[in-house]
Amino acid sequence: MNIHLCKGDETLEQALEYINEHDKEGRKYTFDKEKDRCYIGDEAFATAPCIINYKNNYWALHYAE
């Protein structure tokens, strides 16, 4: 699992763009702002291939199809 920590005024959309541009294996990710919010210790957090930490809130990314 990778965790991306948002920097300063970086938005969730900018974080996703950065992750998609810099994935070492060329994978692309996506998420839904409402449905994919998760919490430390829940199943979505534990099984996500990548997490965005935005102001101490977490979003579980999943592979784009």
PQR file of N, CA, C, O and H, with PARSE charges and radii, in Angstrom:
ATOM      1  N   MET A   1       0.848  -1.175   0.000 -0.4000 1.5000
ATOM      2  CA  MET A   1       0.000   0.000   0.000 -0.0000 2.0000
ATOM      3  C   MET A   1       0.894   1.239   0.000  0.5500 1.7000
ATOM      4  O   MET A   1       1.902   1.294   0.704 -0.5500 1.4000
ATOM      5  N   ASN A   2       0.514   2.206  -0.784 -0.4000 1.5000
ATOM      6  CA  ASN A   2       1.174   3.509  -0.800 -0.0000 2.0000
ATOM      7  C   ASN A   2       0.249   4.528  -0.146  0.5500 1.7000
ATOM      8  O   ASN A   2      -0.973   4.444  -0.268 -0.5500 1.4000
ATOM      9  H   ASN A   2      -0.305   2.161  -1.356  0.4000 1.0000
ATOM     10  N   ILE A   3       0.845   5.482   0.544 -0.4000 1.5000
ATOM     11  CA  ILE A   3       0.076   6.574   1.139 -0.0000 2.0000
ATOM     12  C   ILE A   3       0.634   7.882   0.614  0.5500 1.7000
ATOM     13  O   ILE A   3       1.833   8.144   0.711 -0.5500 1.4000
ATOM     14  H   ILE A   3       1.838   5.550   0.643  0.4000 1.0000
ATOM     15  N   HIS A   4      -0.249   8.700   0.057 -0.4000 1.5000
ATOM     16  CA  HIS A   4       0.142  10.018  -0.443 -0.0000 2.0000
ATOM     17  C   HIS A   4      -0.326  11.064   0.556  0.5500 1.7000
ATOM     18  O   HIS A   4      -1.518  11.166   0.842 -0.5500 1.4000
ATOM     19  H   HIS A   4      -1.222   8.487  -0.022  0.4000 1.0000
ATOM     20  N   LEU A   5       0.608  11.837   1.082 -0.4000 1.5000
ATOM     21  CA  LEU A   5       0.276  12.928   1.996 -0.0000 2.0000
ATOM     22  C   LEU A   5       0.140  14.209   1.186  0.5500 1.7000
ATOM     23  O   LEU A   5       1.102  14.642   0.552 -0.5500 1.4000
ATOM     24  H   LEU A   5       1.576  11.754   0.849  0.4000 1.0000
ATOM     25  N   CYS A   6      -1.034  14.816   1.199 -0.4000 1.5000
ATOM     26  CA  CYS A   6      -1.236  16.068   0.475 -0.0000 2.0000
ATOM     27  C   CYS A   6      -0.379  17.160   1.103  0.5500 1.7000
ATOM     28  O   CYS A   6      -0.232  17.242   2.322 -0.5500 1.4000
ATOM     29  H   CYS A   6      -1.815  14.464   1.714  0.4000 1.0000
ATOM     30  N   LYS A   7       0.174  17.983   0.245 -0.4000 1.5000
ATOM     31  CA  LYS A   7       1.053  19.056   0.691 -0.0000 2.0000
ATOM     32  C   LYS A   7       0.335  20.398   0.611  0.5500 1.7000
ATOM     33  O   LYS A   7      -0.273  20.717  -0.411 -0.5500 1.4000
ATOM     34  H   LYS A   7       0.054  17.916  -0.746  0.4000 1.0000
ATOM     35  N   GLY A   8       0.399  21.177   1.674 -0.4000 1.5000
ATOM     36  CA  GLY A   8      -0.127  22.542   1.667 -0.0000 2.0000
ATOM     37  C   GLY A   8      -1.535  22.647   1.138  0.5500 1.7000
ATOM     38  O   GLY A   8      -2.482  22.115   1.718 -0.5500 1.4000
ATOM     39  H   GLY A   8       0.893  20.917   2.505  0.4000 1.0000
ATOM     40  N   ASP A   9      -1.656  23.348   0.017 -0.4000 1.5000
ATOM     41  CA  ASP A   9      -2.978  23.581  -0.567 -0.0000 2.0000
ATOM     42  C   ASP A   9      -3.310  22.597  -1.689  0.5500 1.7000
ATOM     43  O   ASP A   9      -4.215  22.851  -2.484 -0.5500 1.4000
ATOM     44  H   ASP A   9      -0.887  23.780  -0.454  0.4000 1.0000
ATOM     45  N   GLU A  10      -2.594  21.488  -1.759 -0.4000 1.5000
ATOM     46  CA  GLU A  10      -2.860  20.465  -2.770 -0.0000 2.0000
ATOM     47  C   GLU A  10      -4.275  19.906  -2.577  0.5500 1.7000
ATOM     48  O   GLU A  10      -4.667  19.575  -1.458 -0.5500 1.4000
ATOM     49  H   GLU A  10      -1.859  21.282  -1.113  0.4000 1.0000
ATOM     50  N   THR A  11      -5.029  19.804  -3.658 -0.4000 1.5000
ATOM     51  CA  THR A  11      -6.392  19.272  -3.602 -0.0000 2.0000
ATOM     52  C   THR A  11      -6.374  17.756  -3.806  0.5500 1.7000
ATOM     53  O   THR A  11      -5.356  17.184  -4.195 -0.5500 1.4000
ATOM     54  H   THR A  11      -4.710  20.073  -4.567  0.4000 1.0000
ATOM     55  N   LEU A  12      -7.500  17.123  -3.541 -0.4000 1.5000
ATOM     56  CA  LEU A  12      -7.612  15.688  -3.794 -0.0000 2.0000
ATOM     57  C   LEU A  12      -7.390  15.373  -5.269  0.5500 1.7000
ATOM     58  O   LEU A  12      -6.742  14.382  -5.606 -0.5500 1.4000
ATOM     59  H   LEU A  12      -8.327  17.588  -3.225  0.4000 1.0000
ATOM     60  N   GLU A  13      -7.921  16.206  -6.136 -0.4000 1.5000
ATOM     61  CA  GLU A  13      -7.770  15.989  -7.571 -0.0000 2.0000
ATOM     62  C   GLU A  13      -6.307  16.111  -7.994  0.5500 1.7000
ATOM     63  O   GLU A  13      -5.834  15.330  -8.819 -0.5500 1.4000
ATOM     64  H   GLU A  13      -8.447  17.011  -5.863  0.4000 1.0000
ATOM     65  N   GLN A  14      -5.592  17.083  -7.436 -0.4000 1.5000
ATOM     66  CA  GLN A  14      -4.171  17.233  -7.741 -0.0000 2.0000
ATOM     67  C   GLN A  14      -3.372  16.048  -7.216  0.5500 1.7000
ATOM     68  O   GLN A  14      -2.435  15.588  -7.868 -0.5500 1.4000
ATOM     69  H   GLN A  14      -5.976  17.718  -6.765  0.4000 1.0000
ATOM     70  N   ALA A  15      -3.739  15.559  -6.047 -0.4000 1.5000
ATOM     71  CA  ALA A  15      -3.062  14.392  -5.478 -0.0000 2.0000
ATOM     72  C   ALA A  15      -3.254  13.178  -6.382  0.5500 1.7000
ATOM     73  O   ALA A  15      -2.296  12.454  -6.655 -0.5500 1.4000
ATOM     74  H   ALA A  15      -4.501  15.933  -5.517  0.4000 1.0000
ATOM     75  N   LEU A  16      -4.477  12.949  -6.846 -0.4000 1.5000
ATOM     76  CA  LEU A  16      -4.750  11.825  -7.735 -0.0000 2.0000
ATOM     77  C   LEU A  16      -3.951  11.960  -9.028  0.5500 1.7000
ATOM     78  O   LEU A  16      -3.383  10.981  -9.513 -0.5500 1.4000
ATOM     79  H   LEU A  16      -5.255  13.537  -6.625  0.4000 1.0000
ATOM     80  N   GLU A  17      -3.906  13.149  -9.577 -0.4000 1.5000
ATOM     81  CA  GLU A  17      -3.140  13.384 -10.801 -0.0000 2.0000
ATOM     82  C   GLU A  17      -1.660  13.064 -10.577  0.5500 1.7000
ATOM     83  O   GLU A  17      -1.032  12.415 -11.413 -0.5500 1.4000
ATOM     84  H   GLU A  17      -4.367  13.944  -9.183  0.4000 1.0000
ATOM     85  N   TYR A  18      -1.111  13.513  -9.464 -0.4000 1.5000
ATOM     86  CA  TYR A  18       0.294  13.251  -9.142 -0.0000 2.0000
ATOM     87  C   TYR A  18       0.545  11.747  -9.011  0.5500 1.7000
ATOM     88  O   TYR A  18       1.516  11.226  -9.559 -0.5500 1.4000
ATOM     89  H   TYR A  18      -1.621  14.041  -8.785  0.4000 1.0000
ATOM     90  N   ILE A  19      -0.327  11.060  -8.289 -0.4000 1.5000
ATOM     91  CA  ILE A  19      -0.181   9.615  -8.094 -0.0000 2.0000
ATOM     92  C   ILE A  19      -0.217   8.892  -9.436  0.5500 1.7000
ATOM     93  O   ILE A  19       0.612   8.021  -9.695 -0.5500 1.4000
ATOM     94  H   ILE A  19      -1.116  11.484  -7.844  0.4000 1.0000
ATOM     95  N   ASN A  20      -1.173   9.250 -10.290 -0.4000 1.5000
ATOM     96  CA  ASN A  20      -1.295   8.601 -11.598 -0.0000 2.0000
ATOM     97  C   ASN A  20      -0.091   8.881 -12.490  0.5500 1.7000
ATOM     98  O   ASN A  20       0.305   8.015 -13.271 -0.5500 1.4000
ATOM     99  H   ASN A  20      -1.847   9.959 -10.080  0.4000 1.0000
ATOM    100  N   GLU A  21       0.491  10.054 -12.392 -0.4000 1.5000
ATOM    101  CA  GLU A  21       1.652  10.398 -13.216 -0.0000 2.0000
ATOM    102  C   GLU A  21       2.938   9.739 -12.727  0.5500 1.7000
ATOM    103  O   GLU A  21       3.857   9.521 -13.517 -0.5500 1.4000
ATOM    104  H   GLU A  21       0.169  10.757 -11.758  0.4000 1.0000
ATOM    105  N   HIS A  22       3.017   9.420 -11.436 -0.4000 1.5000
ATOM    106  CA  HIS A  22       4.275   8.947 -10.865 -0.0000 2.0000
ATOM    107  C   HIS A  22       4.258   7.493 -10.392  0.5500 1.7000
ATOM    108  O   HIS A  22       5.209   7.056  -9.743 -0.5500 1.4000
ATOM    109  H   HIS A  22       2.271   9.597 -10.794  0.4000 1.0000
ATOM    110  N   ASP A  23       3.216   6.739 -10.695 -0.4000 1.5000
ATOM    111  CA  ASP A  23       3.194   5.336 -10.288 -0.0000 2.0000
ATOM    112  C   ASP A  23       4.296   4.585 -11.029  0.5500 1.7000
ATOM    113  O   ASP A  23       4.370   4.632 -12.257 -0.5500 1.4000
ATOM    114  H   ASP A  23       2.444   7.093 -11.222  0.4000 1.0000
ATOM    115  N   LYS A  24       5.143   3.899 -10.285 -0.4000 1.5000
ATOM    116  CA  LYS A  24       6.311   3.224 -10.867 -0.0000 2.0000
ATOM    117  C   LYS A  24       5.942   2.127 -11.849  0.5500 1.7000
ATOM    118  O   LYS A  24       6.726   1.810 -12.742 -0.5500 1.4000
ATOM    119  H   LYS A  24       5.082   3.861  -9.288  0.4000 1.0000
ATOM    120  N   GLU A  25       4.768   1.545 -11.700 -0.4000 1.5000
ATOM    121  CA  GLU A  25       4.346   0.465 -12.586 -0.0000 2.0000
ATOM    122  C   GLU A  25       3.339   0.931 -13.633  0.5500 1.7000
ATOM    123  O   GLU A  25       2.790   0.110 -14.367 -0.5500 1.4000
ATOM    124  H   GLU A  25       4.130   1.803 -10.974  0.4000 1.0000
ATOM    125  N   GLY A  26       3.093   2.228 -13.712 -0.4000 1.5000
ATOM    126  CA  GLY A  26       2.205   2.778 -14.720 -0.0000 2.0000
ATOM    127  C   GLY A  26       0.726   2.548 -14.466  0.5500 1.7000
ATOM    128  O   GLY A  26      -0.091   2.709 -15.372 -0.5500 1.4000
ATOM    129  H   GLY A  26       3.540   2.895 -13.116  0.4000 1.0000
ATOM    130  N   ARG A  27       0.373   2.175 -13.246 -0.4000 1.5000
ATOM    131  CA  ARG A  27      -1.035   1.939 -12.920 -0.0000 2.0000
ATOM    132  C   ARG A  27      -1.770   3.267 -12.787  0.5500 1.7000
ATOM    133  O   ARG A  27      -1.180   4.293 -12.449 -0.5500 1.4000
ATOM    134  H   ARG A  27       1.037   2.045 -12.510  0.4000 1.0000
ATOM    135  N   LYS A  28      -3.053   3.225 -13.055 -0.4000 1.5000
ATOM    136  CA  LYS A  28      -3.912   4.397 -12.907 -0.0000 2.0000
ATOM    137  C   LYS A  28      -4.957   4.105 -11.844  0.5500 1.7000
ATOM    138  O   LYS A  28      -5.472   2.992 -11.744 -0.5500 1.4000
ATOM    139  H   LYS A  28      -3.533   2.391 -13.329  0.4000 1.0000
ATOM    140  N   TYR A  29      -5.257   5.119 -11.059 -0.4000 1.5000
ATOM    141  CA  TYR A  29      -6.182   4.982  -9.940 -0.0000 2.0000
ATOM    142  C   TYR A  29      -7.336   5.962 -10.094  0.5500 1.7000
ATOM    143  O   TYR A  29      -7.269   6.920 -10.864 -0.5500 1.4000
ATOM    144  H   TYR A  29      -4.839   6.023 -11.141  0.4000 1.0000
ATOM    145  N   THR A  30      -8.387   5.694  -9.346 -0.4000 1.5000
ATOM    146  CA  THR A  30      -9.533   6.583  -9.292 -0.0000 2.0000
ATOM    147  C   THR A  30     -10.176   6.444  -7.910  0.5500 1.7000
ATOM    148  O   THR A  30      -9.848   5.532  -7.152 -0.5500 1.4000
ATOM    149  H   THR A  30      -8.441   4.916  -8.721  0.4000 1.0000
ATOM    150  N   PHE A  31     -11.084   7.349  -7.598 -0.4000 1.5000
ATOM    151  CA  PHE A  31     -11.839   7.258  -6.354 -0.0000 2.0000
ATOM    152  C   PHE A  31     -13.064   8.148  -6.451  0.5500 1.7000
ATOM    153  O   PHE A  31     -13.141   9.032  -7.304 -0.5500 1.4000
ATOM    154  H   PHE A  31     -11.350   8.090  -8.214  0.4000 1.0000
ATOM    155  N   ASP A  32     -14.008   7.907  -5.578 -0.4000 1.5000
ATOM    156  CA  ASP A  32     -15.216   8.711  -5.462 -0.0000 2.0000
ATOM    157  C   ASP A  32     -15.121   9.458  -4.135  0.5500 1.7000
ATOM    158  O   ASP A  32     -14.956   8.839  -3.083 -0.5500 1.4000
ATOM    159  H   ASP A  32     -13.946   7.188  -4.885  0.4000 1.0000
ATOM    160  N   LYS A  33     -15.225  10.786  -4.180 -0.4000 1.5000
ATOM    161  CA  LYS A  33     -15.061  11.598  -2.963 -0.0000 2.0000
ATOM    162  C   LYS A  33     -16.015  11.195  -1.847  0.5500 1.7000
ATOM    163  O   LYS A  33     -15.668  11.293  -0.670 -0.5500 1.4000
ATOM    164  H   LYS A  33     -15.359  11.289  -5.033  0.4000 1.0000
ATOM    165  N   GLU A  34     -17.190  10.751  -2.198 -0.4000 1.5000
ATOM    166  CA  GLU A  34     -18.194  10.413  -1.188 -0.0000 2.0000
ATOM    167  C   GLU A  34     -18.087   8.955  -0.740  0.5500 1.7000
ATOM    168  O   GLU A  34     -18.116   8.669   0.457 -0.5500 1.4000
ATOM    169  H   GLU A  34     -17.472  10.671  -3.154  0.4000 1.0000
ATOM    170  N   LYS A  35     -17.965   8.045  -1.688 -0.4000 1.5000
ATOM    171  CA  LYS A  35     -18.020   6.615  -1.374 -0.0000 2.0000
ATOM    172  C   LYS A  35     -16.697   6.046  -0.873  0.5500 1.7000
ATOM    173  O   LYS A  35     -16.698   5.056  -0.141 -0.5500 1.4000
ATOM    174  H   LYS A  35     -17.942   8.278  -2.660  0.4000 1.0000
ATOM    175  N   ASP A  36     -15.584   6.640  -1.246 -0.4000 1.5000
ATOM    176  CA  ASP A  36     -14.287   6.033  -0.947 -0.0000 2.0000
ATOM    177  C   ASP A  36     -13.555   6.654   0.235  0.5500 1.7000
ATOM    178  O   ASP A  36     -12.380   6.361   0.456 -0.5500 1.4000
ATOM    179  H   ASP A  36     -15.584   7.444  -1.841  0.4000 1.0000
ATOM    180  N   ARG A  37     -14.233   7.503   0.994 -0.4000 1.5000
ATOM    181  CA  ARG A  37     -13.613   7.998   2.221 -0.0000 2.0000
ATOM    182  C   ARG A  37     -13.517   6.824   3.186  0.5500 1.7000
ATOM    183  O   ARG A  37     -14.453   6.033   3.304 -0.5500 1.4000
ATOM    184  H   ARG A  37     -15.187   7.741   0.815  0.4000 1.0000
ATOM    185  N   CYS A  38     -12.397   6.711   3.868 -0.4000 1.5000
ATOM    186  CA  CYS A  38     -12.200   5.574   4.762 -0.0000 2.0000
ATOM    187  C   CYS A  38     -11.524   6.027   6.045  0.5500 1.7000
ATOM    188  O   CYS A  38     -11.148   7.188   6.202 -0.5500 1.4000
ATOM    189  H   CYS A  38     -11.636   7.354   3.772  0.4000 1.0000
ATOM    190  N   TYR A  39     -11.383   5.082   6.947 -0.4000 1.5000
ATOM    191  CA  TYR A  39     -10.822   5.365   8.268 -0.0000 2.0000
ATOM    192  C   TYR A  39      -9.748   4.334   8.585  0.5500 1.7000
ATOM    193  O   TYR A  39      -9.824   3.189   8.138 -0.5500 1.4000
ATOM    194  H   TYR A  39     -11.688   4.138   6.819  0.4000 1.0000
ATOM    195  N   ILE A  40      -8.753   4.743   9.354 -0.4000 1.5000
ATOM    196  CA  ILE A  40      -7.681   3.834   9.747 -0.0000 2.0000
ATOM    197  C   ILE A  40      -8.299   2.609  10.410  0.5500 1.7000
ATOM    198  O   ILE A  40      -9.108   2.724  11.330 -0.5500 1.4000
ATOM    199  H   ILE A  40      -8.691   5.673   9.717  0.4000 1.0000
ATOM    200  N   GLY A  41      -7.906   1.449   9.932 -0.4000 1.5000
ATOM    201  CA  GLY A  41      -8.375   0.201  10.526 -0.0000 2.0000
ATOM    202  C   GLY A  41      -9.579  -0.421   9.855  0.5500 1.7000
ATOM    203  O   GLY A  41      -9.867  -1.594  10.093 -0.5500 1.4000
ATOM    204  H   GLY A  41      -7.249   1.355   9.184  0.4000 1.0000
ATOM    205  N   ASP A  42     -10.308   0.335   9.007 -0.4000 1.5000
ATOM    206  CA  ASP A  42     -11.447  -0.309   8.352 -0.0000 2.0000
ATOM    207  C   ASP A  42     -10.973  -1.100   7.131  0.5500 1.7000
ATOM    208  O   ASP A  42      -9.821  -0.978   6.714 -0.5500 1.4000
ATOM    209  H   ASP A  42     -10.074   1.288   8.813  0.4000 1.0000
ATOM    210  N   GLU A  43     -11.858  -1.901   6.570 -0.4000 1.5000
ATOM    211  CA  GLU A  43     -11.485  -2.796   5.477 -0.0000 2.0000
ATOM    212  C   GLU A  43     -11.014  -2.038   4.242  0.5500 1.7000
ATOM    213  O   GLU A  43     -10.045  -2.450   3.605 -0.5500 1.4000
ATOM    214  H   GLU A  43     -12.794  -2.000   6.908  0.4000 1.0000
ATOM    215  N   ALA A  44     -11.673  -0.947   3.892 -0.4000 1.5000
ATOM    216  CA  ALA A  44     -11.274  -0.170   2.718 -0.0000 2.0000
ATOM    217  C   ALA A  44      -9.848   0.355   2.878  0.5500 1.7000
ATOM    218  O   ALA A  44      -9.069   0.330   1.926 -0.5500 1.4000
ATOM    219  H   ALA A  44     -12.461  -0.612   4.410  0.4000 1.0000
ATOM    220  N   PHE A  45      -9.510   0.821   4.055 -0.4000 1.5000
ATOM    221  CA  PHE A  45      -8.159   1.326   4.329 -0.0000 2.0000
ATOM    222  C   PHE A  45      -7.145   0.190   4.222  0.5500 1.7000
ATOM    223  O   PHE A  45      -6.085   0.347   3.615 -0.5500 1.4000
ATOM    224  H   PHE A  45     -10.143   0.841   4.829  0.4000 1.0000
ATOM    225  N   ALA A  46      -7.475  -0.945   4.811 -0.4000 1.5000
ATOM    226  CA  ALA A  46      -6.545  -2.069   4.866 -0.0000 2.0000
ATOM    227  C   ALA A  46      -6.296  -2.717   3.509  0.5500 1.7000
ATOM    228  O   ALA A  46      -5.223  -3.278   3.286 -0.5500 1.4000
ATOM    229  H   ALA A  46      -8.335  -1.073   5.304  0.4000 1.0000
ATOM    230  N   THR A  47      -7.265  -2.650   2.602 -0.4000 1.5000
ATOM    231  CA  THR A  47      -7.133  -3.360   1.329 -0.0000 2.0000
ATOM    232  C   THR A  47      -6.851  -2.455   0.135  0.5500 1.7000
ATOM    233  O   THR A  47      -6.650  -2.954  -0.973 -0.5500 1.4000
ATOM    234  H   THR A  47      -8.136  -2.194   2.783  0.4000 1.0000
ATOM    235  N   ALA A  48      -6.830  -1.152   0.328 -0.4000 1.5000
ATOM    236  CA  ALA A  48      -6.609  -0.226  -0.788 -0.0000 2.0000
ATOM    237  C   ALA A  48      -5.165  -0.305  -1.277  0.5500 1.7000
ATOM    238  O   ALA A  48      -4.243  -0.420  -0.470 -0.5500 1.4000
ATOM    239  H   ALA A  48      -6.993  -0.746   1.227  0.4000 1.0000
ATOM    240  N   PRO A  49      -4.966  -0.243  -2.590 -0.5600 1.5000
ATOM    241  CA  PRO A  49      -3.595  -0.235  -3.096  0.2800 2.0000
ATOM    242  C   PRO A  49      -2.897   1.101  -2.841  0.5500 1.7000
ATOM    243  O   PRO A  49      -1.668   1.177  -2.836 -0.5500 1.4000
ATOM    244  N   CYS A  50      -3.686   2.145  -2.631 -0.4000 1.5000
ATOM    245  CA  CYS A  50      -3.131   3.476  -2.388 -0.0000 2.0000
ATOM    246  C   CYS A  50      -4.143   4.289  -1.583  0.5500 1.7000
ATOM    247  O   CYS A  50      -5.353   4.171  -1.776 -0.5500 1.4000
ATOM    248  H   CYS A  50      -4.684   2.083  -2.635  0.4000 1.0000
ATOM    249  N   ILE A  51      -3.622   5.112  -0.680 -0.4000 1.5000
ATOM    250  CA  ILE A  51      -4.448   5.961   0.182 -0.0000 2.0000
ATOM    251  C   ILE A  51      -4.011   7.408  -0.013  0.5500 1.7000
ATOM    252  O   ILE A  51      -2.819   7.691  -0.133 -0.5500 1.4000
ATOM    253  H   ILE A  51      -2.639   5.207  -0.523  0.4000 1.0000
ATOM    254  N   ILE A  52      -4.973   8.320  -0.046 -0.4000 1.5000
ATOM    255  CA  ILE A  52      -4.659   9.751   0.000 -0.0000 2.0000
ATOM    256  C   ILE A  52      -4.999  10.246   1.399  0.5500 1.7000
ATOM    257  O   ILE A  52      -6.104  10.029   1.895 -0.5500 1.4000
ATOM    258  H   ILE A  52      -5.941   8.091   0.051  0.4000 1.0000
ATOM    259  N   ASN A  53      -4.035  10.913   2.028 -0.4000 1.5000
ATOM    260  CA  ASN A  53      -4.249  11.562   3.323 -0.0000 2.0000
ATOM    261  C   ASN A  53      -4.370  13.052   3.030  0.5500 1.7000
ATOM    262  O   ASN A  53      -3.390  13.704   2.671 -0.5500 1.4000
ATOM    263  H   ASN A  53      -3.137  11.089   1.625  0.4000 1.0000
ATOM    264  N   TYR A  54      -5.574  13.582   3.185 -0.4000 1.5000
ATOM    265  CA  TYR A  54      -5.856  14.995   2.939 -0.0000 2.0000
ATOM    266  C   TYR A  54      -6.375  15.599   4.234  0.5500 1.7000
ATOM    267  O   TYR A  54      -7.514  15.356   4.631 -0.5500 1.4000
ATOM    268  H   TYR A  54      -6.370  13.052   3.476  0.4000 1.0000
ATOM    269  N   LYS A  55      -5.536  16.381   4.883 -0.4000 1.5000
ATOM    270  CA  LYS A  55      -5.893  17.050   6.144 -0.0000 2.0000
ATOM    271  C   LYS A  55      -6.418  16.054   7.179  0.5500 1.7000
ATOM    272  O   LYS A  55      -7.448  16.279   7.815 -0.5500 1.4000
ATOM    273  H   LYS A  55      -4.611  16.579   4.560  0.4000 1.0000
ATOM    274  N   ASN A  56      -5.685  14.950   7.329 -0.4000 1.5000
ATOM    275  CA  ASN A  56      -6.011  13.880   8.278 -0.0000 2.0000
ATOM    276  C   ASN A  56      -7.340  13.181   7.999  0.5500 1.7000
ATOM    277  O   ASN A  56      -7.940  12.596   8.901 -0.5500 1.4000
ATOM    278  H   ASN A  56      -4.849  14.767   6.812  0.4000 1.0000
ATOM    279  N   ASN A  57      -7.794  13.243   6.756 -0.4000 1.5000
ATOM    280  CA  ASN A  57      -8.917  12.452   6.270 -0.0000 2.0000
ATOM    281  C   ASN A  57      -8.355  11.551   5.181  0.5500 1.7000
ATOM    282  O   ASN A  57      -7.413  11.928   4.485 -0.5500 1.4000
ATOM    283  H   ASN A  57      -7.307  13.718   6.023  0.4000 1.0000
ATOM    284  N   TYR A  58      -8.927  10.369   5.034 -0.4000 1.5000
ATOM    285  CA  TYR A  58      -8.358   9.365   4.143 -0.0000 2.0000
ATOM    286  C   TYR A  58      -9.342   8.946   3.062  0.5500 1.7000
ATOM    287  O   TYR A  58     -10.543   8.822   3.302 -0.5500 1.4000
ATOM    288  H   TYR A  58      -9.693  10.063   5.600  0.4000 1.0000
ATOM    289  N   TRP A  59      -8.798   8.728   1.853 -0.4000 1.5000
ATOM    290  CA  TRP A  59      -9.563   8.200   0.730 -0.0000 2.0000
ATOM    291  C   TRP A  59      -8.839   6.998   0.177  0.5500 1.7000
ATOM    292  O   TRP A  59      -7.635   7.044  -0.074 -0.5500 1.4000
ATOM    293  H   TRP A  59      -7.822   8.828   1.659  0.4000 1.0000
ATOM    294  N   ALA A  60      -9.584   5.911  -0.014 -0.4000 1.5000
ATOM    295  CA  ALA A  60      -9.038   4.673  -0.559 -0.0000 2.0000
ATOM    296  C   ALA A  60      -9.170   4.707  -2.079  0.5500 1.7000
ATOM    297  O   ALA A  60     -10.275   4.796  -2.615 -0.5500 1.4000
ATOM    298  H   ALA A  60     -10.563   5.874   0.189  0.4000 1.0000
ATOM    299  N   LEU A  61      -8.047   4.636  -2.756 -0.4000 1.5000
ATOM    300  CA  LEU A  61      -8.065   4.603  -4.215 -0.0000 2.0000
ATOM    301  C   LEU A  61      -8.236   3.166  -4.683  0.5500 1.7000
ATOM    302  O   LEU A  61      -7.902   2.222  -3.967 -0.5500 1.4000
ATOM    303  H   LEU A  61      -7.150   4.564  -2.321  0.4000 1.0000
ATOM    304  N   HIS A  62      -8.757   3.016  -5.884 -0.4000 1.5000
ATOM    305  CA  HIS A  62      -8.832   1.702  -6.510 -0.0000 2.0000
ATOM    306  C   HIS A  62      -8.385   1.855  -7.945  0.5500 1.7000
ATOM    307  O   HIS A  62      -8.351   2.962  -8.482 -0.5500 1.4000
ATOM    308  H   HIS A  62      -9.028   3.783  -6.465  0.4000 1.0000
ATOM    309  N   TYR A  63      -8.041   0.735  -8.565 -0.4000 1.5000
ATOM    310  CA  TYR A  63      -7.524   0.769  -9.927 -0.0000 2.0000
ATOM    311  C   TYR A  63      -8.606   1.227 -10.900  0.5500 1.7000
ATOM    312  O   TYR A  63      -9.756   0.793 -10.822 -0.5500 1.4000
ATOM    313  H   TYR A  63      -8.069  -0.164  -8.128  0.4000 1.0000
ATOM    314  N   ALA A  64      -8.218   2.108 -11.814 -0.4000 1.5000
ATOM    315  CA  ALA A  64      -9.127   2.565 -12.867 -0.0000 2.0000
ATOM    316  C   ALA A  64      -9.209   1.470 -13.927  0.5500 1.7000
ATOM    317  O   ALA A  64      -8.231   0.768 -14.182 -0.5500 1.4000
ATOM    318  H   ALA A  64      -7.284   2.461 -11.877  0.4000 1.0000
ATOM    319  N   GLU A  65     -10.355   1.334 -14.528 -0.4000 1.5000
ATOM    320  CA  GLU A  65     -10.534   0.302 -15.562 -0.0000 2.0000
ATOM    321  C   GLU A  65     -10.349   0.864 -16.937  0.5500 1.7000
ATOM    322  O   GLU A  65     -10.464   0.136 -17.923 -0.5500 1.4000
ATOM    323  H   GLU A  65     -11.149   1.905 -14.321  0.4000 1.0000
TER
END
